[in-house]
């Protein structure tokens, strides 16, 4: 599984609830189209965690890099329906950081020893 990890803070003028609702609408749209396997939104608890990472953590699961590309192509399409959903998230976030992670070892590959 490929995991697109995102960390954000809530933008000034937005609320946490508005942000999370917008994320669920946007990523639910991608999931319904088969362009991601699932997603999760979590929030830092008690302020515990690195300050350079945002208050919110979003994990989006993709079964392949092809599926990830499909999701990115949809986001970049600028189709009015897509743009409206994506913009509702984008305008509510600040301090965006992201990374791409994967299960290790890769499924189907042998585990390697460090002996």
N, C-alpha and C positions, 0 to 999 in steps of 0.2 A: 504494500500500500504506500502511496506517495502522499505526504502530508504537507499541505501548504499552510504554514503557520503565520499568523498575523497578530501583531500587538498594536493597540491604539489607545488613545485617550479620547474622551468625549470633547468635542469642539465647544468653544464658548457659545452660549446661546442655545445649545442642544441639551437634552436630558438623556440620562442613561437608558430609560425606558424607550424613548424615541429611537435611539441608536439600535438597541437590541431588536425592536420590532422591524426596523428597516433591514437589518442583517438577515433576520428570519425570512422576510419577504423575498429578498434578493437571492439568498442561497437556496431557499425552498424552490424558487423558480428554476435555478440551475439543476437542482436535484430532480425535479419533475421532468426535465428535459433529458435526464440521463447524463448530464455533464459533470456531475460529481456523485460520489457514493453516499456522502453524508457530511454533516458539519456539527460543530459544537461551539458554543459561546460560553466563556467562563470569565469571571471577574476576580481580580486580586482580592484576597481576604485579609482584613485587618491591616491593609497597607504593606503586607509582608511580601517581599519580592524585590528584585532589582529595580531601582528607580528609573533606569534608562528604558525599561520595558513599560509598555502602557498598562493602564488599569484593566483593560479588556484584552482577552486572548481568544482568538478565533482559530479553530482548526478545521480545515476543509480536506476531506479524504477523496483521493483519486485512485482508481485501480491501475491506471497506466498514465504515462506521460502524454499519450494521444488524447486521453480523456481530459487531462489538464489543459492541453492546447485547445480543445473544443470549448472549454469554459472560458478561456482567455479570448478566443476568437469571438465568442458571443458577446463578451464584455466590450470588446473593441469594435463591434459592428455598428455602433451608434444608431441602431434601430430605435425608433421612439419609445417603444414599450420597454426595451432593455435599458436604454439610457435613463428612463424615468426611475426604474428600480435601483440601478447602480448609483445614480446621483443622490438618491435619498440616503444612502449609506455614506457616500463620499463627503457630502456636505456636513455630516455630523461627526467626522473624525478629525483628529489631529495627531501629530507625532507617530505617523504610520511607520511600522517596521515589519519586514516579512522575511521568511526563509522557506526553503524547500527541504523537507526531511523525508526519510524512507525507513521502512522496517529493515532491521538488520539482523541476521544476514538476509539478503534478497531471497525471496521464495524461489526455490528450485536450485539455488546455488549451495554448494557445501559450505559448512562453517569452517573457518580457518582458525587454526590454533596459533597461539603466540609462543609456543614452546621453543 
